[in-house]
Amino acid sequence: MGVQPSDLAGLSVDEKLELISELWDSIAASSAVLALSDTQQAELRARRARGFADPAATTVDWVTVRERLFGKS
């Protein structure tokens, strides 16, 4: 890769955000699909099955998530 972290140091925040946006767009436009591993697929299937089996046990409301993330009560 031709870009080094030191090359980015002189960019403004707006320029860095624009670069991130361009990178993200190029990834999204890529024809290459990022495939999940067998382990990741199995985990997603298991989580989905648990969610359907008992939605109340696996559902967390946003207030609780926010409190856990940010330590607010």
C-alpha positions in Angstrom: 0.0 0.0 0.0 1.4 3.4 -1.0 -0.1 5.5 1.8 1.7 5.7 5.1 0.2 6.9 8.4 2.6 9.8 8.4 1.1 10.9 5.0 -2.2 11.3 6.7 -0.9 13.5 9.6 -1.1 16.7 7.6 -4.7 16.2 6.5 -7.5 18.2 8.1 -10.3 16.3 9.9 -12.6 17.1 6.9 -10.0 15.7 4.5 -9.6 12.5 6.6 -13.4 12.0 6.7 -13.6 12.5 2.9 -10.8 9.9 2.5 -12.7 7.5 4.7 -15.9 8.1 2.7 -14.1 7.4 -0.5 -12.5 4.2 0.8 -15.8 3.0 2.2 -17.5 3.7 -1.2 -14.8 1.8 -3.1 -15.3 -1.2 -0.8 -19.0 -1.1 -1.2 -18.7 -0.9 -5.0 -16.3 -3.8 -5.1 -17.6 -6.9 -6.8 -15.7 -9.0 -4.3 -18.0 -10.2 -1.5 -16.6 -10.6 1.9 -17.7 -14.0 2.9 -18.3 -15.1 6.5 -16.3 -18.1 7.7 -18.1 -21.3 8.6 -17.7 -20.5 12.2 -19.2 -17.0 11.8 -22.1 -18.4 9.8 -22.8 -21.1 12.5 -22.7 -18.4 15.2 -25.2 -16.2 13.4 -27.5 -19.2 12.8 -27.3 -20.1 16.5 -28.0 -16.5 17.6 -31.0 -16.3 15.3 -32.4 -19.6 16.5 -32.0 -18.4 20.2 -33.7 -15.2 19.3 -36.7 -16.9 17.7 -36.9 -19.5 20.5 -37.2 -16.9 23.3 -37.3 -13.2 22.1 -37.7 -11.8 25.6 -34.5 -13.5 26.8 -32.4 -12.2 24.0 -33.8 -8.7 23.5 -32.2 -5.7 25.2 -33.7 -2.2 25.0 -31.7 0.8 23.9 -31.6 2.4 27.3 -30.0 -0.7 28.8 -27.5 -1.0 25.9 -26.6 2.7 26.3 -26.1 2.3 30.1 -23.9 -0.7 29.6 -21.8 1.0 26.9 -21.4 4.4 28.7 -21.8 3.5 32.3 -24.8 5.7 32.8 -27.6 4.8 35.2 
